């Protein structure tokens, strides 16, 4: 795999076997045999059912992590540290809106085309292509959940400078929060990031959410920048695990930009 190449990856959303069938097929158990067949059919250059196959599978297999590591050669990428902003803290006030930006909420994102992805593509060595079509499929057309798109635009010419995806819900042990599901903002555009945070905090307050919660890689510049703007870091509740069928996991770990939106957790 080379820089700039488009590839496909797979997310493992769930894995289970009825208790009475767990030992079917002999050791190490039916679930391992099923996942190995998944790998053979859909992954790697020699995938049986699709060409080319996925270059990696990823997921969050906390309950069966030892099984995944021992029998499937799964590797841990990193802990998913939680970023949070306490909206219910005494005297809380949203960060001020920079004069160079206006912030608004949108329901329609498909029409944005490639604009959202162009904001971060240059600083994303490896990551899902988050263009208007993806945002529309992943969020706007979700059959069960309602998401809001917080958009930062230039106060002068109206061009898109940042986009964040918000939903009221729960994540792990936090049962009621405003969830930062996605974050598309150039690392160098501090005003746009501040405008997005202003919009997210205003939305969370309007919803009565006691806290905002999000996840970004520890090596993403915004992971530290959000802390400088009042966000705190909490202990991880999940860790990211993958099976690579091409690039080394270390290479991917240092380059993969992900958010909660990459998962099925929100």
N, C-alpha and C positions, 0 to 999 in steps of 0.2 A: 504494500500500500504506500502511495506517495502523497506528498502534501498537495492539497487541492482536489484530490480524487473523491468522487462521490461513491459511497458504499452503503450497504444495508446492514442494520443491526437488529437484534431481536430482544424484546423485553419479556422476561418470564413473570407473568402476573400471578400465577398460583400453581401449586403442585400438591396433589393429595391422592390417596388411595383408600378405599373402604377398609376398615380394620381387618375384616375377615379375609382380605386378599393381599395383605401386606407382604406375606412370605411367598406368594405365588412366583414361580419362575426360579426359586432357589435364591440363596444368598448372592448379592447383598440386599435383595428385596425388589418388589415390583416397581417401586418408584424410580429406582436407579436404572432398571432396564428400560423403562419408558423414556427417561431423559436421555439415555444413550442413543435410543432410536431417534429422538428429536434431533440430536446432534448429527446423526448420520443422514437424516433426511433434509435438513434445512441449513446446515452450517458448514463453512469451509469450502475450499475450491473443488472438493469432490462430492458435494452434496447431491443426494440421490434425486431430490424432487424439484430443485430449483438451481439455476446457474445464472450468476454466481451465487454461492451461499452466503449467509450472514458472516461477517468478519468477527462478530462477537455476540454473545448472549449476556445479559446482565439482569440482576434482580437483587432482592433484599431477603435472603433465605434465613432469617434469624432462627426459626425453630429447627431447621434441618441443616444448619451450617456445617456441623461436623460430618454429616453424611456427604454433603456436596464437596467438601474439601477432600475427604478420604477416597471416595469412589468416583468422583467426576472431575477431579483435578481443578476444581473451582478455586479462584484466588481472590482474596480480599483486596479491594482497591483503596478504600479509605473510610473512616468514620464520617457520618453525615452530621456534623455539628449543627445545632439549631441556632439561628439568629432570631432574636425576638425584641420587640419594642413594647413596653408596658404603657398602654393607653390609659389604664385605670389608676396610674400612679398619681398621688396628690400633686396638684399644680401642673399637670401635664399640659403642654401646648405643642401643636404641630410645628415642625421646622418651618421657617418663613419661606414663602414662595419667592424665588429669585425674579428680579425685574426683567431678565432676558427671556423668560419663558412664560407661557400660559399652559394651564393644565386642564384637561377635560376628560370626560368619560365617554366611551364609545360602545355600541352594541355590534357594529359591523366592522370587521377587520379584513375580510377577504379582499376588499377593494384596495387595501394598502399595498398589495402585490409584494414586491421584493424589498420595499422600504424598511420594514422592521429588521430583516436579516442583514441588510447592508450596514446597519448601525453597528453590528458586532462581528460581522464575518471576518474582518481583517484581524481581530484579536481573538479569534476562536480557531485554534489549530485542529480541534476535533470536537464535533458537537452536532446535534440534530439541526437541520435547516429549518429555522423558524420564520418562514415567510407568511404572507397573508393566508395562503391555502392551508398551511399547517395550523395556524392559530384558529382559523375557522373550523377545521375538522376537530382539533383537540379540545377546543373550549366552546366556541359559539354554538356548535351543533351537538354538544353533549346532550344525550337524551334525558339525563336525570339531574344534572347539576347546573347551577347558574353561575356564570363567571362575569366579572366586570373588567373592562379594559381601561386602564388609566393611561392617558397619552399626554406627553409633554411636547409642545410645539414651540417653535421660535416665535417670540413676541413680535418680531419684525416681519419676516417673510412667510411665517406659517409652516415652515418645513418641519417634518417629524424629527424629533431629537431623542425621544425615549418612549418606551412602552412597558407597562407592567400589567400582570394579570392577577386579579384578586378574587377570592371567594370566601364567604363566611362558612366556617366548618371546623372540623377537628383534625388534629394531626398527632398521632401517637397518644401520649398521656394528656395532651392539651385538648380538652373536649370542646372548647368554645374559643374560637380565635378568628381573626382576619388572616387568611392564608395568602402569602406572597407566592403564587404558583409559578410565575415566570418574570424574568427581568431582562430587558433588552435595552441597554444603554452603554454608549462608548465609555471606556474607563477614563478617558481624558475630559469628558464633558460633565464636570462636577455640578454645574447649574441644572442640567437636565436631570441628573440623578436626584438632586435636592427637590426639584419640582415633582418628580414621581413620588418621592417619599411624602411630600406635602399632600399630594392627592390621595395616597394610600392611607395616611393617618386621618385625613378628613373623612374618608369613606369608612374607615374602621370606627371612628367616633360616631358617625351617623348611624351605623349599624348597632351600636352598643357593644362592640367587641372589646373585651378587656385587654387584649394583647394582639399584636401582629406577629406572625411566625413565618419564617422562610428558611431555605437552605441554599447555600452556594458553596462551591469548592473553596477550600482554605487558601488555594493559590490564586483565586480570582481577585483582582484588585478591589472589587466592590465588597469583598468579605471584610476587609479592614476598613474601607471607606465608610460602610454602614455603622461600624462601631464608633467611628469618630463623630457620627451624627446621632449618637444616642442609643444605638442598638446594642444589645448584650449578646453574649454567646453562652448557650446552655449545653448540657451534656447530650451526646447523640443518643437517639433511640433506635436508629437503624445503621447498618453499614452496607456499603455498596460492594457487590460481588460480581465477578464476571468470569466467563470462559472465553478466551481469545483463540481464534482460528487463523491468526495471521500476525498482527502486531504484538510486540511484547507488552504484557500488562503494565510494566513500569513506564513504557513509552506512553501508553494510554492514560495512565494515572496522572502524569505530569501535564497532559494536554486537554483532557476531557472536561468541557464546561457543561455542567448539568444544573438543573433546578428541580424543585418538586414536581414540575410539569412533566419531567421525563419519566416519572413513576406513575403507578396506578394508585398511589396512596392518597391523592387529593383529587 
